[in-house]
């Protein structure tokens, strides 16, 4: 069956267009241009690189090395024993440093 694309559209399509326009109008009414957050309060919460943190105190719990861990002699990262690639005397090297 041939379709005439130049023929006027049905009434249902016009109703859909009106409803879309109404939805857009309601959407613009619900959206506000006002920002809820104070810009100065937001700027105070950001830490800039090189900021003076001498008055800040850090509380960190440092655990001793576990039985299944070692410190790589090259990168000084604590690794699991399964990542030992080479042992040179008492020095242990991880897979990534040897790879």
C-alpha positions in Angstrom: 0.0 0.0 0.0 1.4 3.4 -1.0 1.7 6.2 1.6 1.2 9.8 0.7 3.8 11.7 2.7 2.6 15.0 1.5 -0.9 14.6 3.0 -1.7 16.5 6.2 -1.1 14.7 9.4 -3.8 13.2 11.6 -5.3 15.0 14.5 -3.6 12.6 17.0 -0.2 13.8 15.9 -1.3 17.5 16.5 -2.4 16.5 20.0 1.0 14.9 20.7 2.8 18.1 19.6 0.6 20.2 22.0 1.4 17.8 24.8 5.1 18.0 24.1 4.9 21.8 24.2 3.0 21.7 27.5 5.6 19.4 29.0 8.4 21.7 27.9 6.5 24.6 29.5 6.1 22.8 32.8 9.7 21.7 32.7 10.9 25.2 32.3 8.7 26.3 35.2 10.1 23.6 37.5 13.7 24.5 36.6 15.3 27.3 38.6 18.3 29.4 37.7 19.1 29.9 41.4 22.0 28.0 42.8 21.3 26.4 46.3 25.0 26.5 47.4 26.8 29.6 48.4 29.9 30.0 46.2 32.1 31.2 49.0 31.2 28.2 51.2 32.0 25.9 48.3 35.3 27.6 47.6 36.4 27.2 51.3 36.0 23.4 51.1 38.5 23.0 48.3 42.2 22.4 49.1 44.6 23.9 46.6 48.0 22.3 45.8 50.7 23.8 47.9 48.3 25.0 50.6 49.6 25.5 54.1 48.5 22.4 56.0 50.9 22.9 59.0 48.0 23.3 61.4 46.3 20.1 60.3 46.7 16.9 62.2 46.5 13.5 60.6 45.5 10.4 62.5 46.7 7.3 60.8 47.1 3.8 62.2 50.3 2.2 61.0 50.3 -1.6 61.0 53.5 -3.5 61.2 54.5 -5.7 58.2 52.4 -8.9 58.2 53.9 -12.3 57.8 52.7 -12.6 54.2 54.0 -9.2 53.2 57.4 -7.7 52.1 58.7 -4.3 51.2 60.2 -4.1 47.7 63.8 -2.9 47.8 63.3 -1.0 44.5 59.9 0.8 44.7 59.5 0.5 48.5 55.9 -0.6 48.2 54.5 -3.2 50.6 53.5 -6.3 48.5 52.1 -9.7 49.1 54.7 -12.6 49.3 53.2 -14.0 46.1 54.7 -11.0 44.2 58.3 -11.7 45.0 60.3 -11.9 41.8 63.9 -12.0 43.1 65.7 -12.1 46.4 69.2 -10.6 46.6 70.4 -11.4 50.1 67.9 -9.9 52.5 66.5 -7.6 49.8 63.3 -8.7 48.0 62.1 -7.3 44.7 58.6 -7.3 43.3 57.4 -8.6 40.0 56.7 -5.1 38.6 60.2 -3.8 39.3 61.8 -6.9 37.8 59.5 -7.0 34.8 
